[in-house]
C-alpha cells in the first residue's frame, strides 16, 4: 500500500506540529501502551525516558522516508530485527499503533481530525507490515 499525496501531506503537517512536543508525546504514548498492553512493560528495562526520545527520532526518520519505500525499509530493518530479538511479535504491533494514534490525538487535539487520523493509521499500517516482514525474515535466517 502506498499513501496518497493527501495522506502524506496530512502526516507530514501533523508531525511538524506534534514533534516539538516530543517528550510529552512520548510520555503519553508509553503511558497508553502500558495501559492497553501491560505485558509490553516487560520489554523495557528501567525508565522509558530514553525510549521516548528514540520514539520521536524513529518517527522523524520514518516520516522523512514515507515516499521512498526502499529507504523506509532500510531505515526500519534494523529496528524491526532488534524488536524481533527482544520478543516483539506481529500481534504486538496493533497496540503500539493504537497507542501512537491515541497519543497523537491527545497532543494535537482538534487538529487531529478524522482525515489526519486515517492518514496516520495508513502510514502506521504500512510501517508495521514492513517491520513484521523484516522481523520474520530475520527469524527465518537465524531461526
C-alpha positions as CSV (number, residue, x, y, z in Angstrom):
1,X,0.0,0.0,0.0
2,X,1.2,3.4,-0.9
3,X,0.0,6.6,0.8
4,X,-1.8,9.1,-1.3
5,X,-0.4,12.6,-1.7
6,X,-3.1,13.9,0.7
7,X,-2.3,11.3,3.3
8,X,1.4,12.1,3.1
9,X,0.7,15.8,3.4
10,X,-1.5,15.2,6.5
11,X,1.1,13.0,8.2
12,X,3.9,15.5,7.5
13,X,1.9,18.5,8.6
14,X,0.6,17.0,11.8
15,X,4.1,15.6,12.6
16,X,5.5,19.0,12.2
17,X,3.1,20.2,14.9
18,X,3.5,17.1,17.2
19,X,7.3,16.6,17.0
20,X,8.1,19.7,19.1
21,X,6.1,18.1,21.9
22,X,8.3,15.0,21.7
23,X,8.7,14.5,25.5
24,X,5.0,14.8,26.2
25,X,4.1,12.8,23.1
26,X,6.5,10.0,24.2
27,X,5.2,10.0,27.7
28,X,1.6,9.9,26.5
29,X,2.5,7.1,24.1
30,X,4.2,4.8,26.6
31,X,1.6,5.5,29.3
32,X,-1.2,4.5,26.9
33,X,0.8,1.5,25.6
34,X,1.3,0.2,29.1
35,X,-2.3,0.7,29.9
36,X,-3.7,-1.2,26.9
37,X,-1.0,-3.8,26.7
38,X,0.6,-4.1,30.2
39,X,2.8,-7.0,29.2
40,X,4.8,-4.7,27.0
41,X,6.3,-3.0,30.1
42,X,8.5,-6.1,30.5
43,X,10.2,-5.2,27.2
44,X,11.8,-2.1,28.7
45,X,14.5,-2.3,31.4
46,X,14.1,0.6,33.8
47,X,13.0,4.0,32.8
48,X,11.4,4.7,29.4
49,X,12.5,8.3,29.1
50,X,15.3,7.3,26.7
51,X,12.7,5.3,24.7
52,X,10.5,8.4,24.5
53,X,13.4,10.2,22.7
54,X,14.0,7.2,20.4
55,X,10.4,7.1,19.5
56,X,10.5,10.7,18.2
57,X,13.8,10.1,16.4
58,X,12.4,7.0,14.8
59,X,9.2,8.8,13.7
60,X,11.3,11.6,12.2
61,X,13.2,9.0,10.1
62,X,10.1,7.2,9.1
63,X,8.3,10.3,8.0
64,X,11.3,11.5,6.1
65,X,11.2,8.3,4.1
66,X,7.5,7.7,3.6
67,X,7.7,8.4,-0.1
68,X,10.7,6.2,-0.6
69,X,9.7,2.6,0.2
70,X,13.3,1.2,-0.3
71,X,14.7,3.8,2.1
72,X,11.9,3.3,4.5
73,X,12.6,-0.5,4.5
74,X,16.3,0.2,5.2
75,X,15.6,2.7,7.9
76,X,13.3,0.3,9.8
77,X,15.0,-3.1,9.1
78,X,17.5,-2.9,12.0
79,X,14.8,-1.7,14.3
80,X,12.5,-4.5,13.3
81,X,15.2,-7.1,13.8
82,X,16.0,-5.7,17.2
83,X,12.4,-5.8,18.2
84,X,12.0,-9.4,17.0
85,X,15.1,-10.4,19.0
86,X,13.5,-8.9,22.1
87,X,10.4,-11.0,21.6
88,X,8.1,-8.5,19.8
89,X,5.8,-10.4,17.6
90,X,3.3,-9.5,14.9
91,X,0.4,-9.2,17.3
92,X,2.4,-6.6,19.4
93,X,2.2,-4.0,16.6
94,X,-1.5,-3.4,17.0
95,X,-1.4,-2.0,20.5
96,X,1.6,0.1,19.6
97,X,-0.3,1.6,16.7
98,X,-3.3,2.2,18.9
99,X,-1.1,3.9,21.5
100,X,0.6,6.1,18.8
101,X,-2.7,7.2,17.3
102,X,-4.1,8.0,20.7
103,X,-1.0,9.9,21.8
104,X,-1.0,12.0,18.5
105,X,-4.7,12.7,19.0
106,X,-4.1,13.8,22.6
107,X,-1.2,16.1,21.6
108,X,-2.9,17.6,18.5
109,X,-6.4,17.9,19.8
110,X,-8.8,19.3,17.3
111,X,-6.1,19.4,14.7
112,X,-6.1,15.6,14.6
113,X,-9.3,15.4,12.6
114,X,-10.7,12.2,11.0
115,X,-8.7,12.6,7.8
116,X,-5.4,13.1,9.6
117,X,-6.2,10.2,11.9
118,X,-6.9,7.9,8.9
119,X,-3.7,9.1,7.2
120,X,-1.7,8.2,10.3
121,X,-3.4,4.8,10.5
122,X,-2.5,4.1,6.9
123,X,1.1,5.2,7.5
124,X,1.4,3.0,10.6
125,X,-0.1,0.0,8.9
126,X,2.5,0.4,6.1
127,X,5.3,0.7,8.6
128,X,4.2,-2.2,10.8
129,X,3.8,-4.5,7.8
130,X,7.3,-3.7,6.7
131,X,8.7,-4.2,10.3
132,X,6.8,-7.5,10.7
133,X,8.1,-8.8,7.4
134,X,11.7,-7.8,8.3
135,X,11.4,-9.4,11.7
136,X,10.1,-12.6,10.3
137,X,12.8,-12.7,7.6
138,X,15.5,-12.3,10.3
139,X,14.0,-15.0,12.4
140,X,13.8,-17.4,9.4
141,X,17.5,-16.7,8.7
142,X,18.7,-17.1,12.3
143,X,15.9,-19.4,13.4
